[in-house]
Amino acid sequence: MKQDTYYAYPDELRDSGLINMFGAAKFLEREFPELSYDKAASVLHCRMESHMQRGAC
């Protein structure tokens, strides 16, 4: 599932220590050209919410 790939990437960025999650949308957009910035921000928001609630978006 592509969403799993989208969700894993911000976790990798966070774990690298290079950026915090609030700056990850632009990195998602660069890594996955099929995502517009708005869609990347939405994916990131959903990932953060699901991580906090351990639910799914």
CYANA upper distance limits for C-alpha pairs under 8 A (distance plus 0.5 A):
  1 MET  CA      5 THR  CA      7.61
  2 LYS  CA      6 TYR  CA      6.84
  3 GLN  CA      7 TYR  CA      6.54
  4 ASP  CA      8 ALA  CA      6.56
  5 THR  CA      9 TYR  CA      6.85
  6 TYR  CA     10 PRO  CA      7.86
  6 TYR  CA     28 LEU  CA      7.92
  6 TYR  CA     43 VAL  CA      7.67
  7 TYR  CA     11 ASP  CA      7.44
  7 TYR  CA     43 VAL  CA      7.94
  7 TYR  CA     44 LEU  CA      7.90
  7 TYR  CA     47 ARG  CA      6.44
  8 ALA  CA     12 GLU  CA      6.82
  9 TYR  CA     13 LEU  CA      6.82
  9 TYR  CA     28 LEU  CA      7.82
 10 PRO  CA     14 ARG  CA      6.56
 10 PRO  CA     21 MET  CA      7.41
 10 PRO  CA     24 ALA  CA      6.72
 10 PRO  CA     28 LEU  CA      7.86
 10 PRO  CA     44 LEU  CA      7.90
 11 ASP  CA     15 ASP  CA      6.56
 12 GLU  CA     16 SER  CA      6.62
 13 LEU  CA     17 GLY  CA      7.22
 13 LEU  CA     18 LEU  CA      7.07
 13 LEU  CA     19 ILE  CA      6.99
 13 LEU  CA     20 ASN  CA      8.20
 13 LEU  CA     21 MET  CA      8.44
 13 LEU  CA     24 ALA  CA      7.92
 14 ARG  CA     18 LEU  CA      7.48
 14 ARG  CA     19 ILE  CA      6.68
 14 ARG  CA     20 ASN  CA      6.31
 14 ARG  CA     21 MET  CA      6.92
 19 ILE  CA     23 GLY  CA      6.86
 19 ILE  CA     24 ALA  CA      7.54
 20 ASN  CA     24 ALA  CA      7.34
 21 MET  CA     25 ALA  CA      8.48
 21 MET  CA     44 LEU  CA      8.39
 23 GLY  CA     27 PHE  CA      8.04
 24 ALA  CA     28 LEU  CA      6.69
 24 ALA  CA     44 LEU  CA      7.79
 25 ALA  CA     29 GLU  CA      6.68
 25 ALA  CA     37 TYR  CA      7.22
 25 ALA  CA     40 ALA  CA      5.73
 25 ALA  CA     41 ALA  CA      5.45
 25 ALA  CA     44 LEU  CA      6.79
 26 LYS  CA     30 ARG  CA      6.80
 26 LYS  CA     37 TYR  CA      7.07
 26 LYS  CA     40 ALA  CA      7.86
 26 LYS  CA     41 ALA  CA      8.45
 27 PHE  CA     31 GLU  CA      6.57
 28 LEU  CA     32 PHE  CA      6.38
 28 LEU  CA     35 LEU  CA      8.15
 28 LEU  CA     40 ALA  CA      6.32
 29 GLU  CA     33 PRO  CA      6.35
 29 GLU  CA     34 GLU  CA      8.23
 29 GLU  CA     35 LEU  CA      6.00
 29 GLU  CA     36 SER  CA      6.64
 29 GLU  CA     37 TYR  CA      6.15
 29 GLU  CA     40 ALA  CA      6.18
 35 LEU  CA     39 LYS  CA      6.08
 35 LEU  CA     40 ALA  CA      6.16
 36 SER  CA     40 ALA  CA      6.58
 37 TYR  CA     41 ALA  CA      6.57
 38 ASP  CA     42 SER  CA      6.66
 39 LYS  CA     43 VAL  CA      6.63
 40 ALA  CA     44 LEU  CA      6.61
 41 ALA  CA     45 HIS  CA      6.53
 42 SER  CA     46 CYS  CA      6.57
 43 VAL  CA     47 ARG  CA      6.54
 44 LEU  CA     48 MET  CA      6.63
 45 HIS  CA     49 GLU  CA      6.65
 46 CYS  CA     50 SER  CA      6.52
 46 CYS  CA     56 ALA  CA      8.48
 46 CYS  CA     57 CYS  CA      6.29
 47 ARG  CA     51 HIS  CA      6.45
 47 ARG  CA     57 CYS  CA      8.11
 48 MET  CA     52 MET  CA      6.66
 49 GLU  CA     53 GLN  CA      6.57
 49 GLU  CA     54 ARG  CA      8.40
 49 GLU  CA     55 GLY  CA      8.27
 49 GLU  CA     57 CYS  CA      8.42
 50 SER  CA     54 ARG  CA      5.49
 50 SER  CA     55 GLY  CA      5.14
 50 SER  CA     56 ALA  CA      5.72
 50 SER  CA     57 CYS  CA      6.89
 51 HIS  CA     55 GLY  CA      7.54
